[in-house]
Amino acid sequence: MKFKRLVILFTVFSVLFFSCKKGEEVTADLHDVQIKEGIAAADSWLKLIDAEKYPESWESAAGIFRSSIIKEKWIKDVSAVRKPIGKMTDRAAASSEFHSELPGVPDGEYVIIKYRSSFANKRNSVELVTTAKDTDSVWRVAGYFVK
């Protein structure tokens, strides 16, 4: 009788253990997909910035981005940052992370991408791009910072 209970307990714990592992793998796979989609959105958006299409970059950004800065101020601010460093010469994604919570913004789906970038007048730069799954389920840029 004790042996049967032990076997049953072992079976229950095994099922729980393996189902948790499977759930973690599914979550990791989902995050991998989200990260890829977030990077694709960032890469596409950065092409607008590199081409100095600042009005279009604002228009194609996430709602949370557009509600935090008016178009004219965005154009002025991004021009002031990008013009002195010159044209982009090289960019490579150095890291990316999925987050469901970030400070100062509603919970959601976010990907933070860190790029190692070189510009004509500034060789060693870091660009941080935050993408968000917008209300229409499309990944868009929600934040941009160059240092």
Secondary structure per residue as TSV (DSSP state, phi and psi in degrees):
chain	resnum	aa	ss	phi	psi
A	1	M	-	360.0	-45.1
A	2	K	H	-61.6	-38.4
A	3	F	H	-63.0	-42.5
A	4	K	H	-61.7	-43.5
A	5	R	H	-63.6	-41.0
A	6	L	H	-62.8	-43.0
A	7	V	H	-63.6	-42.8
A	8	I	H	-64.3	-45.7
A	9	L	H	-61.5	-43.9
A	10	F	H	-60.6	-42.5
A	11	T	H	-63.4	-45.2
A	12	V	H	-62.4	-47.4
A	13	F	H	-64.2	-37.1
A	14	S	H	-64.0	-45.0
A	15	V	H	-62.1	-45.6
A	16	L	H	-61.8	-45.2
A	17	F	H	-61.2	-50.8
A	18	F	H	-70.8	-31.0
A	19	S	H	-70.5	-34.7
A	20	C	H	-64.9	-45.3
A	21	K	H	-60.0	-43.7
A	22	K	H	-62.7	-42.6
A	23	G	H	-61.9	-39.7
A	24	E	H	-65.0	-39.5
A	25	E	H	-65.9	-41.8
A	26	V	H	-62.4	-44.1
A	27	T	H	-62.8	-44.3
A	28	A	H	-61.9	-42.6
A	29	D	H	-63.3	-41.2
A	30	L	H	-63.4	-43.9
A	31	H	H	-63.9	-36.5
A	32	D	H	-60.0	-43.4
A	33	V	H	-64.4	-45.1
A	34	Q	H	-62.7	-40.8
A	35	I	H	-62.7	-44.5
A	36	K	H	-60.7	-42.6
A	37	E	H	-66.6	-39.9
A	38	G	H	-64.1	-42.6
A	39	I	H	-64.7	-42.1
A	40	A	H	-60.2	-41.9
A	41	A	H	-64.8	-42.5
A	42	A	H	-64.2	-45.8
A	43	D	H	-59.8	-43.5
A	44	S	H	-64.1	-43.8
A	45	W	H	-67.3	-39.2
A	46	L	H	-63.3	-28.8
A	47	K	H	-62.4	-36.4
A	48	L	H	-64.8	-44.2
A	49	I	H	-62.8	-46.3
A	50	D	H	-61.5	-32.2
A	51	A	T	-87.1	7.1
A	52	E	T	59.6	31.2
A	53	K	-	-93.4	65.4
A	54	Y	H	-66.3	-40.8
A	55	P	H	-60.4	-41.2
A	56	E	H	-66.6	-34.1
A	57	S	H	-65.3	-39.1
A	58	W	H	-66.6	-44.6
A	59	E	H	-64.1	-31.7
A	60	S	T	-93.4	1.2
A	61	A	S	-77.9	166.8
A	62	A	-	-64.6	154.2
A	63	G	H	-55.6	-38.3
A	64	I	H	-64.2	-32.4
A	65	F	H	-69.1	-52.4
A	66	R	H	-63.6	-30.4
A	67	S	T	-79.6	-12.9
A	68	S	T	-95.3	-16.1
A	69	I	S	-150.4	133.2
A	70	I	-	-74.0	155.1
A	71	K	H	-54.6	-47.1
A	72	E	H	-63.0	-40.0
A	73	K	H	-68.4	-40.7
A	74	W	H	-58.6	-47.0
A	75	I	H	-59.9	-45.1
A	76	K	H	-63.8	-47.4
A	77	D	H	-67.0	-45.5
A	78	V	H	-69.6	-34.9
A	79	S	H	-62.6	-42.8
A	80	A	H	-64.0	-30.7
A	81	V	H	-82.3	-45.4
A	82	R	H	-81.4	-35.8
A	83	K	H	-57.8	-48.6
A	84	P	H	-64.3	-28.6
A	85	I	H	-87.1	-9.9
A	86	G	-	80.7	-170.9
A	87	K	S	-66.6	146.1
A	88	M	E	-71.3	133.3
A	89	T	E	-112.3	-25.7
A	90	D	E	-159.7	142.7
A	91	R	E	-151.0	134.7
A	92	A	E	-143.4	135.0
A	93	A	E	-67.1	125.1
A	94	A	E	-97.8	-32.0
A	95	S	E	-160.8	160.4
A	96	S	E	-153.1	143.0
A	97	E	E	-139.7	140.7
A	98	F	E	-92.2	139.7
A	99	H	E	-138.6	144.0
A	100	S	S	-104.7	-9.5
A	101	E	-	-138.5	134.4
A	102	L	-	-138.6	149.1
A	103	P	T	-63.9	137.1
A	104	G	T	80.4	1.9
A	105	V	S	-133.3	156.7
A	106	P	-	-62.5	152.3
A	107	D	S	-58.3	145.8
A	108	G	S	-179.3	-150.8
A	109	E	-	-117.7	117.9
A	110	Y	E	-131.8	147.4
A	111	V	E	-128.2	126.8
A	112	I	E	-104.7	123.6
A	113	I	E	-116.6	131.0
A	114	K	E	-107.5	122.2
A	115	Y	E	-108.8	138.6
A	116	R	E	-90.9	119.6
A	117	S	E	-129.2	151.6
A	118	S	E	-126.1	140.3
A	119	F	E	-125.8	164.7
A	120	A	T	-54.6	-39.0
A	121	N	T	-110.5	8.5
A	122	K	E	-155.4	100.5
A	123	R	E	-73.2	-42.4
A	124	N	E	-107.8	97.3
A	125	S	E	-126.4	161.4
A	126	V	E	-125.8	129.3
A	127	E	E	-111.1	130.2
A	128	L	E	-110.0	123.7
A	129	V	E	-123.0	128.1
A	130	T	E	-107.4	126.4
A	131	T	E	-110.0	153.4
A	132	A	E	-137.1	146.1
A	133	K	E	-78.6	112.0
A	134	D	-	-74.5	176.6
A	135	T	T	-61.4	-23.1
A	136	D	T	-95.2	14.7
A	137	S	S	68.9	16.7
A	138	V	-	-99.4	136.6
A	139	W	E	-77.3	128.5
A	140	R	E	-140.6	162.6
A	141	V	E	-74.9	132.7
A	142	A	E	-114.6	-10.2
A	143	G	E	-166.4	149.8
A	144	Y	E	-147.3	135.8
A	145	F	E	-149.9	136.0
A	146	V	E	-118.4	133.6
A	147	K	-	-138.3	360.0
